[in-house]
Amino acid sequence: STDAADVLMLIAGRELKARPRVATTLEAESGFNDPMAVIMVTALVTWLGAGEAPSPWLFAIGIVWSLIAGALIGWFGGRAIAVAERRMGLPLGLYPIFAAASAVFLFALAQSIGASGFLAAYLAGVALRSAPKRRAAEATARFSDGVAWLSQIGLFLMLGLLVTPSHALAVAVPALGVALVLILVARPLAVLVCLLPEKFRPNERAFIAWMGLRGAVPIFLGGFPVLLGVENANLYFSTAFAVVIASLVIQGWTAGPVSRLARIAPPIEGRKGWRDMAAIGAVTVGFAGASFAASIAAGLIDRQGPVFSAPTVAELREMVAPPSSPSSGGVRLGTLPADWMELDMEERRRLFARIVASLIASENEHVLRDRATLERFAGLEANGTRLD
């Protein structure tokens, strides 16, 4: 899922001036693919949480209904908002608030009937902006732009609070591999197939293929497994976060040089083409080196960190290994059965609760013993006994 706010920010930037046809394609793609991503991720997470696959026919019907109903609600709802704006005599400052409140209402309406609220809100904005004879159109556009920036900043801040730095660093190298596959293989193939009927030049296709920035939306979707308690949810979330950082750094920082090399944007006077190529290579190689360094640093930090940290099944298996297994210390009272991965979800939860309960009970015993020792020392000190 690409991020509409990031793509629009780059397109509107002073350095990157894409042709209208290319800019419109990127804007439409960034807005339309998020609803589909939300539908697919929600279905996948629900499937993983339930432990059984849904009916393919019901799944397909649900997707079609979600897209069609969301599109109809959004488009006609946006037109209705435009008509209401023309007939209402509100103060100039209230029109942006009315438009935003109406978009939220359409989102909630679509979600309540199982449609895509994201698609409804997006198409409502498209329909409203394309409507003729609107009042306060410029004020509404500026207000929406400010709200979009504020929302993205807040979303990144809140999602950043959920990220465990050591986990994100540990998956830096695998995430870099995933990001490179998405950037260099998956997206170019998807763009090639989707734009076959369109009359785009090869350089325009190449630029559209490169501008697949990931942003707050993929991180937001990566939080779904965490909220639903899916196994290895922290691993998915940390990987999504690391992939987004890789995409923003590699694709975001090189958008200007790539646009000039592809002759989408006019060249900078006096700047040679090899400098743009060098900038692209420097960013990619530098970020790859930083990812490897971060992965190594995460390994060193993990050796010094607490034993009770199990974001993955493999780490949990090591954490609760028998006392005879080699380890640097920690509480080891139980072990996962050899057929752990073959057990159903309910059996896993029961065994996990029993093992964790034994760990907690052991730690509580340590705490009570330490407390009794401290109370004894306090009593001796109160009686005037000198503690050496």
C-alpha positions in Angstrom: 0.0 0.0 0.0 1.5 3.3 -1.1 1.0 6.4 1.0 -1.1 9.2 -0.6 0.2 12.0 1.6 3.9 11.2 0.9 3.4 10.9 -2.8 1.3 14.1 -3.0 3.9 16.0 -1.0 6.7 15.0 -3.3 4.7 15.8 -6.4 3.9 19.2 -5.1 7.5 19.9 -4.1 9.6 22.6 -5.7 12.2 20.1 -6.9 9.8 17.5 -8.4 7.5 18.8 -11.1 5.9 15.8 -12.7 3.8 16.0 -15.9 0.0 16.3 -15.2 -0.8 12.9 -16.6 1.9 11.2 -14.4 1.0 13.2 -11.3 -2.7 12.4 -11.7 -2.0 8.7 -12.1 0.1 8.6 -8.9 -2.5 10.6 -7.0 -5.3 8.2 -8.1 -3.2 5.1 -7.4 -2.3 6.3 -3.9 -5.9 7.0 -3.0 -7.5 3.9 -4.5 -5.1 1.2 -3.3 -5.4 1.9 0.5 -9.0 0.7 0.7 -8.1 -2.6 -1.0 -5.1 -3.0 1.3 -7.3 -2.5 4.4 -9.8 -5.1 3.2 -7.1 -7.6 2.4 -5.2 -7.1 5.7 -8.3 -7.2 7.8 -9.4 -10.5 6.1 -6.0 -12.0 6.5 -5.6 -11.1 10.2 -9.1 -12.4 10.9 -8.2 -15.6 9.2 -5.0 -16.0 11.2 -6.8 -15.2 14.4 -9.6 -17.7 13.7 -7.2 -20.4 12.6 -9.3 -21.4 9.6 -9.7 -20.1 6.1 -12.9 -18.4 5.1 -15.0 -19.6 2.2 -13.5 -18.3 -1.1 -16.9 -17.3 -2.5 -17.9 -15.4 0.6 -14.5 -13.7 0.7 -14.8 -12.6 -3.0 -18.4 -11.4 -2.5 -17.4 -9.5 0.6 -14.6 -7.7 -1.3 -16.8 -6.8 -4.3 -19.6 -5.5 -2.0 -17.1 -3.5 0.1 -15.6 -1.8 -3.0 -18.9 -1.2 -4.9 -20.9 0.0 -1.9 -18.0 2.2 -0.6 -17.6 3.8 -4.1 -21.3 4.5 -4.5 -21.6 6.0 -1.0 -18.5 8.1 -1.4 -19.3 9.5 -4.9 -23.0 10.3 -4.4 -22.3 11.4 -0.8 -19.7 13.8 -2.1 -22.1 15.2 -4.6 -24.7 15.7 -1.9 -22.2 17.6 0.2 -21.5 19.9 -2.7 -25.2 20.6 -3.2 -25.7 21.2 0.5 -22.8 23.6 0.5 -24.3 25.7 -2.3 -27.7 25.9 -0.5 -26.4 26.7 3.0 -25.4 30.2 4.1 -22.7 29.3 6.6 -19.8 31.6 7.6 -16.7 31.1 5.5 -14.8 29.3 8.3 -17.5 26.7 8.8 -17.5 25.2 5.3 -14.2 23.2 5.9 -15.6 21.9 9.2 -18.8 20.9 7.5 -17.0 19.1 4.7 -14.8 17.2 7.2 -17.7 16.2 9.4 -19.6 15.0 6.3 -16.6 12.8 5.3 -16.5 11.3 8.7 -20.3 10.6 8.5 -19.9 8.9 5.1 -17.0 6.8 6.5 -19.1 5.6 9.4 -22.1 4.9 7.2 -20.0 2.8 4.8 -18.4 0.9 7.7 -21.7 0.2 9.3 -23.0 -1.7 6.3 -19.7 -3.6 5.6 -18.5 -1.3 2.9 -15.1 0.4 2.6 -15.2 3.5 4.7 -11.7 4.6 3.4 -12.9 4.4 -0.2 -16.1 6.2 0.6 -14.2 9.1 2.3 -11.7 9.3 -0.6 -14.3 9.4 -3.4 -16.4 11.9 -1.4 -13.4 14.2 -1.4 -12.9 13.6 -5.2 -16.6 14.3 -5.9 -16.6 17.4 -3.7 -13.5 18.9 -5.3 -14.7 18.3 -8.8 -18.2 19.8 -8.1 -18.8 23.2 -9.8 -19.7 26.5 -8.2 -18.5 25.6 -4.7 -18.3 28.1 -1.9 -15.0 28.3 0.1 -13.3 25.7 -2.1 -9.8 27.1 -1.5 -10.4 27.4 2.3 -11.6 23.8 2.4 -8.6 22.6 0.4 -6.2 24.4 2.7 -8.0 23.1 5.8 -7.9 19.5 4.5 -4.2 19.8 3.7 -3.5 20.9 7.2 -5.6 18.2 8.8 -3.9 15.6 6.6 -0.5 16.7 7.8 -1.6 16.8 11.4 -3.2 13.4 11.2 -0.1 11.8 9.6 2.2 13.4 12.2 0.0 12.1 15.0 -0.3 8.7 13.4 3.5 8.3 13.1 3.9 9.5 16.7 1.4 7.0 18.1 2.6 4.1 16.0 6.2 5.0 16.9 5.3 4.4 20.6 4.3 0.8 19.7 7.6 0.0 18.1 10.3 -1.8 20.2 13.6 -0.4 18.8 15.5 -3.6 19.5 12.9 -5.6 17.5 13.0 -3.2 14.6 16.8 -3.2 14.5 16.8 -7.0 14.6 14.7 -7.3 11.5 16.5 -4.5 9.7 18.3 -6.7 7.2 15.4 -9.0 6.3 13.2 -5.9 6.0 15.7 -4.3 3.7 15.4 -7.4 1.5 11.6 -7.2 1.5 11.8 -3.5 0.6 14.2 -4.0 -2.2 12.0 -6.8 -3.6 9.0 -4.5 -3.5 10.9 -1.6 -5.0 12.8 -3.4 -7.8 10.6 -6.4 -8.6 7.0 -6.4 -7.3 6.0 -2.8 -8.1 7.7 -2.6 -11.5 5.9 -5.8 -12.6 2.6 -4.5 -11.2 3.0 -1.1 -13.0 4.0 -2.9 -16.2 0.8 -5.0 -16.2 -1.6 -2.3 -15.1 -0.4 0.3 -17.5 -0.3 -1.9 -20.6 -3.5 -0.5 -22.0 -2.4 3.1 -21.4 -0.2 5.2 -23.7 2.6 6.0 -21.3 6.1 6.4 -22.5 8.8 4.0 -21.0 10.3 6.8 -18.9 7.0 7.6 -17.4 6.3 4.0 -16.6 9.7 3.7 -14.9 9.1 6.8 -12.8 5.6 5.6 -11.7 7.2 2.3 -10.8 9.8 4.0 -8.6 7.2 6.3 -6.8 5.7 3.6 -4.7 6.4 5.1 -1.3 5.2 3.4 1.8 4.1 5.6 4.7 1.8 5.7 7.7 -0.9 3.4 6.2 1.3 0.2 6.1 2.5 0.8 9.7 -1.2 1.3 10.7 -2.1 -2.0 9.0 0.8 -3.7 10.6 -0.7 -2.9 14.0 -3.8 -5.0 13.2 -2.2 -8.3 14.1 -1.0 -6.7 17.4 -4.5 -5.6 18.3 -6.0 -9.0 17.5 -3.3 -11.0 19.3 -2.1 -12.9 16.3 1.0 -15.1 16.8 4.2 -13.3 16.0 2.3 -10.0 15.7 5.3 -7.9 17.0 7.4 -9.4 14.2 4.9 -8.4 11.6 4.6 -4.9 13.0 8.4 -4.4 13.4 9.0 -5.6 9.8 6.3 -3.3 8.4 7.9 -0.4 10.3 11.4 -1.2 9.0 10.1 -1.6 5.4 8.4 1.8 5.6 11.6 3.5 6.8 13.5 1.8 4.0 11.0 3.0 1.4 10.9 6.6 2.6 14.6 6.9 2.7 15.5 5.1 -0.5 12.5 6.2 -2.7 11.8 9.5 -1.0 15.3 10.9 -1.0 15.9 9.8 -4.6 12.6 10.9 -6.1 14.2 14.1 -7.4 17.2 12.5 -9.1 15.1 9.7 -10.5 12.6 12.2 -12.0 15.4 14.1 -13.7 17.0 10.9 -15.0 13.7 9.8 -16.4 13.1 13.2 -17.9 9.9 13.6 -16.0 11.0 16.8 -14.3 13.2 19.4 -16.0 17.0 19.1 -15.3 18.6 21.5 -12.9 20.7 24.0 -14.8 24.4 23.2 -14.6 23.9 19.8 -12.9 25.3 16.8 -14.7 23.3 13.5 -14.9 26.0 11.5 -13.3 25.5 13.4 -10.1 21.9 12.3 -9.9 23.0 8.7 -10.5 25.6 9.1 -7.8 23.0 10.4 -5.4 20.8 7.4 -6.0 23.6 5.0 -5.4 24.9 6.8 -2.3 21.4 6.7 -0.7 20.8 3.0 -1.5 24.3 1.8 -0.4 24.4 4.0 2.6 21.0 2.8 3.9 22.0 -0.8 3.2 25.1 -0.4 5.2 23.2 1.3 8.0 20.7 -1.6 8.1 23.5 -4.2 8.4 25.1 -2.1 11.2 21.8 -1.8 13.0 21.2 -5.5 12.8 24.7 -6.2 14.3 24.1 -3.7 17.0 20.7 -5.3 17.8 22.4 -8.6 18.3 24.9 -7.1 20.7 22.1 -5.4 22.7 20.1 -8.6 22.9 23.0 -10.4 24.6 23.0 -7.8 27.3 19.2 -7.4 27.6 16.7 -9.2 29.9 16.0 -12.9 29.3 12.2 -12.5 29.5 11.7 -11.1 26.0 9.9 -13.3 23.5 8.5 -11.5 20.4 8.7 -14.7 18.4 8.0 -18.4 18.9 11.7 -19.2 18.5 12.7 -16.8 21.2 9.9 -18.1 23.5 11.1 -21.6 22.9 14.6 -20.6 23.9 13.4 -18.6 26.9 11.5 -21.5 28.5 14.1 -24.2 27.6 15.0 -26.8 30.2 17.6 -25.8 32.9 20.1 -28.1 31.3 20.2 -26.1 28.1 23.1 -23.6 27.6 22.0 -20.2 28.7 23.4 -17.0 30.3 20.8 -17.2 33.1 17.1 -16.5 33.7 14.0 -18.4 34.8 13.6 -21.7 33.1 10.8 -23.8 34.5 9.1 -25.3 31.5 9.5 -26.1 27.8 7.4 -25.9 24.7 6.4 -29.3 23.4 8.2 -30.5 20.2 4.9 -30.5 18.3 4.1 -26.9 19.3 3.6 -25.6 15.7 1.1 -28.5 15.0 -1.1 -27.8 18.0 -4.4 -25.8 17.5 -4.6 -22.3 18.8 -6.6 -23.1 21.9 -4.1 -25.7 23.0 -1.2 -23.3 22.4 -2.9 -20.7 24.6 -3.5 -23.2 27.4 0.1 -24.3 27.4 1.4 -20.8 27.1 -0.6 -19.6 30.0 0.6 -22.5 32.2 4.3 -21.9 31.3 4.0 -18.2 31.9 2.1 -18.7 35.2 5.0 -20.8 36.4 7.5 -18.1 35.4 5.5 -15.4 37.2 5.1 -17.6 40.3 8.9 -18.2 40.4 9.6 -14.5 40.0 7.1 -13.7 42.8 8.9 -16.1 45.1 12.2 -14.2 44.4 10.4 -10.9 45.2 9.0 -12.2 48.4 12.4 -13.6 49.5 14.1 -10.3 48.8 11.3 -8.4 50.6 11.7 -10.6 53.7 15.5 -10.1 53.6 15.1 -6.3 53.4 12.5 -6.4 56.3 15.0 -8.4 58.4 17.7 -5.9 57.7 15.4 -3.0 58.6 14.5 -4.7 61.9 18.1 -5.3 62.8 19.0 -1.7 62.0 16.1 -0.4 64.1 17.4 -2.4 67.1 20.8 -0.8 66.7 22.5 -3.7 65.1 25.3 -2.6 62.8 25.1 -4.0 59.3 28.5 -4.6 57.8 
